[in-house]
């Protein structure tokens, strides 16, 4: 893409087109790391965000997993919160009214243990005021299939998306799991089933133990690793997905600062979600938005749209991508 040079003294345009959504900038918050938005109101001017993605929502309230539910690692953290949430009815009555008044796109992350639960939840939210889109979390176990995770099988992933698509007219984002062999295959299945956009990645399956107590550090034994440790994995996954589908992709995973966010935009993601960094520095999203603006000014790029997807893979290793394709890395 040819880049348009920004006139001197003119602020670059940070707005992006994300499928049917128009965002004032490409910086969103990731589900599960920002509560329902109001929790961060003292730290972040919420209307400045590209979008708010609320924590995962289920039909009925969930208490989550028994503690301990968090374990720090050398470059991130492992969580086993267990998708604790207030349930859809409480969300509609006590959480959504606050969000609607913010003048910022609100995206609800949804999950279930059966396809029917996903569809019913989407139906409940379809006519709710002020919702911009639904994000489908397919990293959940299908209780009817012996606990097999929806997002690890293309057919199951497609079935979930198809059911949700029939239940709502809202734009759909499918959040992909990295805990698969070929993420691009899952991505294609979700898009073919009706997903308007994709977000990747969710957390990486992990565990931690204490050598002194000789016990797991998490009450659930296993959890999801997030933070800087997973950024290279997330970047690779997002790159594969961008190449595999013709729909907007949102990059997630280990984004801690402006440079991290720019890397995802460079490889073709049209927006990013910031997660774990919110716990470290609650106003990090505003810093990243300002950092992207300053980067474009320094580089004299008129619009963030002119920067997205401009990675040059022709230099240095002309046969690198061909080698990855033949060995199955990018299949």
TORGU-934023 format. One record per atom (N, C-alpha, C): x, y, z; residue in three letters. Coordinates in steps of 0.2 Angstrom, whole numbers, plus 5000, padded with zeros to 4 digits. Layout:
REM residues N
XYZala/...
REM end
This chain:
REM residues 331
500449945000unk/500050005000unk/500450065000unk/500350114996unk/500650174996unk/500450215002unk/500950245005unk/500850285011unk/500750355009unk/500250395012unk/500150465010unk/500550505016unk/500950545013unk/501350595018unk/500850645021unk/500950645028unk/500550695032unk/500850765031unk/500450815030unk/500650885029unk/500950905036unk/501450945036unk/501750965042unk/501251005047unk/501250975053unk/500851015058unk/500150985058unk/499950935053unk/499250905053unk/499250845057unk/498850835062unk/498850775066unk/498550715061unk/498950655062unk/498750595058unk/498050575060unk/497750535055unk/497050505056unk/497150435059unk/496850425065unk/496950365068unk/496350315067unk/495850345064unk/495250305063unk/495350245059unk/495050185060unk/495050125056unk/494350105055unk/494350065049unk/493750035047unk/493849955049unk/493449935054unk/493449865056unk/492849825054unk/492849805048unk/492249775045unk/491649825045unk/491049815048unk/490549865048unk/490649915054unk/491149915058unk/491249955063unk/491750015061unk/491650075063unk/492150125062unk/492350145069unk/493050135070unk/493350155077unk/493750215076unk/493750255082unk/494150325082unk/494850305082unk/495050245084unk/495750225084unk/495750155084unk/496350125083unk/496350045083unk/496450015090unk/496450055095unk/496650025102unk/496050005106unk/495949945107unk/495349915111unk/495649885118unk/495249865122unk/495449825128unk/495149755127unk/495549715130unk/495349635129unk/494949615135unk/494449575133unk/493949545137unk/494349505143unk/494049515149unk/494349485155unk/494849525159unk/495049585156unk/495549625159unk/495349695160unk/494749705159unk/494449775160unk/493849785163unk/493649725166unk/492949725170unk/492449735165unk/491949785167unk/491449805163unk/491549875161unk/492149905161unk/492249965159unk/492350015165unk/491750015169unk/491750065175unk/492250065180unk/492549995180unk/493149985185unk/493750025184unk/493850045177unk/494450085175unk/494250155174unk/493650185176unk/493450255174unk/493950305178unk/494250285183unk/494650335187unk/495350335184unk/495550295179unk/496150285176unk/496150305169unk/495650295165unk/495550305158unk/494950345156unk/495050395152unk/494550425149unk/494250375143unk/493750345146unk/493450285141unk/493250305134unk/492950365133unk/492750385126unk/493350385122unk/493950395124unk/494550395120unk/494750335117unk/494450275119unk/494650215117unk/494350195110unk/494650155106unk/494350125100unk/493750085102unk/493750045107unk/493150005109unk/493349975116unk/492749965119unk/492849925126unk/492549855125unk/492949805126unk/492649735126unk/492549715133unk/491949695135unk/491849685142unk/492049605144unk/492149595150unk/492349525152unk/491849475150unk/492049415149unk/491649355146unk/490949355149unk/490449345146unk/489749345148unk/489449275147unk/489049245152unk/488649185151unk/487949195152unk/487549145151unk/486849155152unk/486649165160unk/486949125164unk/486849125171unk/487549155174unk/487449185180unk/488049205184unk/488549145185unk/489149155185unk/489649105187unk/490149135192unk/490249085197unk/490749105202unk/491449105201unk/491649065195unk/492349055193unk/492648995197unk/493248995196unk/493648935199unk/493848955207unk/493948905210unk/494248915217unk/494948945217unk/495048985222unk/495749015223unk/496248965225unk/496948975223unk/497149035220unk/497049035213unk/496949095210unk/496749095203unk/497249135198unk/497749165201unk/498249195197unk/498949175200unk/499449165195unk/500149155196unk/500549195192unk/501049235195unk/501449275191unk/502049225188unk/502249245182unk/502849215178unk/503349265177unk/503949235174unk/504449285173unk/504249335168unk/503849325163unk/503649375158unk/502949375157unk/502549375162unk/501749375161unk/501449345167unk/500849315166unk/500449285172unk/500049235169unk/499849185173unk/499449135172unk/498749145176unk/498249145172unk/497549155176unk/497149095175unk/496749075180unk/496249025180unk/495649055184unk/495449115181unk/494849145184unk/494249105184unk/494149065178unk/493549025177unk/492949065174unk/493149115171unk/492549155167unk/492049185172unk/492249205178unk/491749225183unk/491449285180unk/490749295180unk/490349355178unk/489649355181unk/489349405180unk/488749425183unk/488149395179unk/488249365173unk/487649335170unk/487349385165unk/487049365160unk/486749415155unk/486249465158unk/485749435162unk/485249485164unk/485449535169unk/485949525173unk/486249575177unk/486649625173unk/486949595168unk/487349635164unk/486949695160unk/486349665158unk/485849715154unk/485549765159unk/485449745165unk/485149785170unk/485549835173unk/486149815175unk/486649855179unk/487249875176unk/487549845171unk/488149865168unk/488049895161unk/487649875157unk/487649905150unk/487349985150unk/486950005155unk/486750075155unk/487250125156unk/487750105160unk/488350145161unk/488750145154unk/488850095151unk/489250085145unk/488950125139unk/488350125139unk/487950155133unk/488050225133unk/488150255139unk/488250335139unk/488950355138unk/489450305137unk/490150325136unk/490250355129unk/489850345124unk/489950355117unk/490650325114unk/490650255116unk/491250215114unk/490950155112unk/491150125106unk/490850055104unk/490950005110unk/490449965111unk/490449915116unk/490349845113unk/490849805115unk/490849735112unk/490749685118unk/490349645117unk/490149595123unk/490449525121unk/490949505125unk/491249435124unk/490749385127unk/490549335123unk/490049285125unk/490349215125unk/490149165129unk/490349095129unk/489849055132unk/489848995131unk/489448945133unk/489748875133unk/489348825136unk/489648755136unk/489248715131unk/488748735128unk/488448705122unk/488348755117unk/488148735111unk/488048775105unk/487348815107unk/486948775110unk/486248805111unk/486348865116unk/486848865121unk/486948915126unk/487248975122unk/487648965117unk/487949025113unk/487349065110unk/486949025106unk/486449045102unk/485949085107unk/485749055112unk/485249095117unk/485549155120unk/486149155121unk/486449215124unk/486549275119unk/486649255112unk/486649305107unk/485949325106unk/485449285106unk/484749315106unk/484649365111unk/484849345117unk/484649395123unk/484949465122unk/485549465118unk/485949525117unk/485749565111unk/485349525107unk/485249555100unk/484949625100unk/484449635104unk/484049695104unk/484349745110unk/484849725113unk/485149775118unk/485349835115unk/485249895119unk/485449955116unk/486149965117unk/486449995111unk/487150025112unk/487649975111unk/487549905109unk/488049865107unk/488249865100unk/488949865100unk/489249875093unk/489349805090unk/489549755094unk/489649685091unk/489749635097unk/489749575095unk/489849515099unk/490449485098unk/490849465103unk/491449425102unk/491349355105unk/491449305100unk/491249235102unk/491949205105unk/491949185111unk/492449155114unk/492349075113unk/492749045108unk/492648975107unk/493248935110unk/493548965116unk/494048925119unk/493748895125unk/493148865125unk/492748835130unk/492548765129unk/492548725134unk/492348655133unk/491648645131unk/491548595126unk/490848575124unk/490648515128unk/490248525133unk/490048475138unk/489748415134unk/489448425128unk/489148375125unk/489648325121unk/490248355120unk/490748315117unk/491348295121unk/491148285128unk/491648265132unk/492148315135unk/491948375134unk/492448425136unk/492948455131unk/492848425124unk/493248455119unk/493148525118unk/493648565117unk/493648635116unk/493348655109unk/492848695109unk/492548715103unk/493048745098unk/493548785100unk/494048815096unk/494548775093unk/494548705095unk/495148665093unk/494948625087unk/494248625085unk/494048585079unk/493648635074unk/493848635068unk/493548675063unk/492748665063unk/492548605063unk/491848595062unk/491448625068unk/491748605074unk/491348635080unk/491348715080unk/491948735079unk/492048815078unk/491448845074unk/491448815068unk/490948835063unk/490248825065unk/490048775069unk/489448765072unk/489248815077unk/489648835081unk/489548885086unk/489448955082unk/489848975077unk/489749035074unk/489149035070unk/488948985067unk/488348975063unk/487748985067unk/487748955073unk/487148965077unk/487049035080unk/487649065082unk/487649135084unk/487449185078unk/487649165072unk/487449205067unk/486749205065unk/486449155066unk/485649145065unk/485249175071unk/485649185077unk/485249215083unk/485349295083unk/485749325079unk/485849395080unk/486049425074unk/485849495073unk/486049535067unk/486649575069unk/486949565075unk/487549605077unk/488149585073unk/488649625072unk/489249605069unk/489649555074unk/489949505071unk/490249445075unk/490949445074unk/491349445080unk/492049435080unk/492149365083unk/492549325080unk/492649255083unk/493449255086unk/493449245093unk/494149245096unk/494449175096unk/495049175092unk/495349115091unk/495849095097unk/495849025098unk/496348995103unk/497048985099unk/497548995103unk/498248975100unk/498348905101unk/497948865105unk/498148795107unk/497848745102unk/498048765096unk/497848715090unk/498448705086unk/498348655081unk/498948645077unk/498948695071unk/498348705068unk/498348755062unk/497848805063unk/498048865066unk/497548915068unk/497148945062unk/497548945056unk/497248965050unk/496648925048unk/496648865049unk/496048815047unk/495448835051unk/495548845058unk/495048865062unk/494748935060unk/495148985058unk/495049045056unk/494549045049unk/494749005045unk/494348995038unk/493648965040unk/493648915044unk/492948885046unk/492548945049unk/492748985054unk/492349035057unk/492149085052unk/492549105048unk/492349155043unk/491849125038unk/491949065036unk/491449035031unk/490749025035unk/490749015041unk/490149005045unk/489749075047unk/490049125045unk/489749195046unk/490049245050unk/490649235053unk/491049285057unk/491249335053unk/491149405055unk/491349465051unk/492049475052unk/492249465058unk/492949475060unk/493249425064unk/493949425065unk/494249375070unk/494749415075unk/494749385081unk/495249415085unk/495749355088unk/496349375088unk/496849315090unk/497449355093unk/497649325099unk/497449255101unk/497149265108unk/496849205110unk/496649195117unk/497349175121unk/497249165128unk/497849145131unk/498149075129unk/498749065131unk/499048995130unk/499048955136unk/498848895135unk/498748845140unk/499448835144unk/499448835151unk/500048835155unk/499848815162unk/500448805165unk/500348785173unk/500948815176unk/500948815183unk/501448835187unk/501448795194unk/502048775196unk/502048735203unk/502548765208unk/502448755214unk/502848775219unk/503248715222unk/503948725221unk/504348675223unk/504348655231unk/504248715235unk/504248705242unk/503648675245unk/503048695243unk/502448665245unk/502248595241unk/502648595235unk/502548535230unk/501748535228unk/501548595227unk/500848595225unk/500748645219unk/500248635215unk/500148685209unk/500048755212unk/500248805208unk/500148875211unk/499348895209unk/499048855205unk/498348875204unk/497848825206unk/497248845209unk/496848795212unk/496548745206unk/496548775200unk/496248735194unk/496848695191unk/497448695194unk/498048665191unk/498248705184unk/497848705179unk/498048735173unk/497648805172unk/497948845168unk/497748915167unk/497948935160unk/497849005159unk/498049035153unk/498549085154unk/499149075150unk/499649115150unk/499549185146unk/499649235149unk/499649305145unk/500249345147unk/500249405143unk/500849445144unk/501349445139unk/501949475140unk/502449485135unk/502749415133unk/502749365137unk/502949295135unk/502649275129unk/501949285128unk/501649255122unk/501549305116unk/501949365116unk/501849405110unk/502149375104unk/502749345104unk/502949315098unk/502449265095unk/502149225099unk/501649175097unk/501049205094unk/500849265098unk/500249295095unk/500349335089unk/500949355088unk/501149395082unk/501149345076unk/501449285077unk/501449235072unk/500749215070unk/500349195075unk/499649175074unk/499249225070unk/499349295072unk/498949345068unk/499149355061unk/499849345060unk/500049345053unk/499849295049unk/499749235052unk/499449175048unk/498749185046unk/498349215051unk/497649225050unk/497549275045unk/497949335046unk/497849385041unk/497949365034unk/498449315033unk/498549285026unk/498049235024unk/497649205029unk/497249155027unk/496549175025unk/496349235028unk/495649255027unk/495549325024unk/494949345022unk/494849405019unk/494349445023unk/494549455029unk/494149495034unk/494549525039unk/494349575043unk/494749615048unk/494949565053unk/495649575055unk/495849535061unk/496149585066unk/495949565072unk/496149605078unk/496749565082unk/497249595083unk/497849565086unk/497849575094unk/497949515097unk/497949515104unk/498549475107unk/498849495112unk/499349445115unk/500049485117unk/500149495123unk/500749525125unk/500849595123unk/500349635122unk/500449705119unk/500549745126unk/501149775127unk/501249815133unk/501449885132unk/501549905125unk/501749975124unk/501649985116unk/501750045114unk/501650065107unk/501950025102unk/502550005103unk/502949965098unk/502649895097unk/502349865103unk/502049805102unk/501449815098unk/501049865099unk/500449875095unk/500549885088unk/501049925087unk/501249945080unk/501449875076unk/501749835079unk/502049765076unk/501449735073unk/500849725077unk/500249695075unk/499949725069unk/499949795069unk/499649835064unk/500049825058unk/500749825058unk/501149815053unk/501049745049unk/500949695053unk/500849635049unk/500149625047unk/499649675048unk/499049675044unk/498449675049unk/498549665056unk/497949675060unk/497649745059unk/497049755059unk/496749815059unk/496549855065unk/496649815071unk/496549845077unk/496949795082unk/497049815088unk/497349775093unk/496949785100unk/496949725104unk/496649735111unk/497249725116unk/497249765121unk/497749765126unk/497449735132unk/497749685135unk/497449645141unk/497849655147unk/498349605148unk/498749605154unk/499049675156unk/499249705151unk/499649775153unk/499149825157unk/498549815156unk/498049855160unk/498149845168unk/498349785170unk/498449765177unk/499149805179unk/499649805175unk/500249835176unk/500249915176unk/499949945171unk/499850015170unk/499150025168unk/498650045172unk/497950055171unk/497850095165unk/498250155164unk/498150195158unk/498550185152unk/498750125152unk/499250105146unk/498850115139unk/498250105139unk/497850115132unk/497950185130unk/497850235134unk/497950305132unk/498650315130unk/499150285133unk/499850295131unk/499950265124unk/499650205123unk/499750175116unk/499450215111unk/498850245112unk/498550285107unk/498950345105unk/499150375111unk/499650435109unk/500250415106unk/500550355108unk/501150335105unk/501050325097unk/500550295095unk/500350285088unk/500350345085unk/500050395088unk/499950465084unk/500650495083unk/501050495088unk/501750515088unk/502150485083unk/502150415083unk/502450375078unk/502250395071unk/501650405069unk/501450425063unk/501650495061unk/501650535066unk/501950605065unk/502650605063unk/503050565067unk/503750565065unk/503950535059unk/503550485057unk/503650445050unk/503250485045unk/502950535046unk/502550575041unk/502050535037unk/501650495041unk/501150455038unk/500550485040unk/500050495035unk/499450535036unk/498950495040unk/498950435039unk/498350395042unk/498650325044unk/498350305050unk/498550235052unk/498350185047unk/497850195043unk/497650145038unk/498250145033unk/498650195032unk/499150185027unk/499750145030unk/499750135036unk/500350095039unk/500150025040unk/499450005041unk/499249935042unk/499449895036unk/499749835038unk/499849785033unk/500449805028unk/500949845030unk/501449865026unk/502149825027unk/502049775030unk/502649735032unk/502949705025unk/503649715024unk/503949695018unk/504349635020unk/504049575017unk/504349515018unk/504849495012unk/504949535008unk/505349525002unk/506149525003unk/506349565008unk/507049575010unk/507349515014unk/508049515013unk/508449465018unk/508349395016unk/507749365017unk/507649295016unk/507049285011unk/507249285004unk/506749274999unk/506349214999unk/506649155002unk/506349095002unk/506049075008unk/506049115013unk/505849105020unk/505149085020unk/504649115017unk/503949105017unk/503849035014unk/504149025008unk/504048965004unk/504248905008unk/504848915012unk/505048855016unk/504548845022unk/504248895025unk/503748885030unk/503148855028unk/502948875022unk/502348845019unk/502448765017unk/503048745015unk/503148675013unk/503248635019unk/503448665025unk/503548625031unk/502948625035unk/502448665033unk/501848665037unk/501748715042unk/502248755043unk/502148805048unk/501648855047unk/501548875041unk/500948925039unk/500348885036unk/500348825036unk/499748795034unk/499048815037unk/
REM end
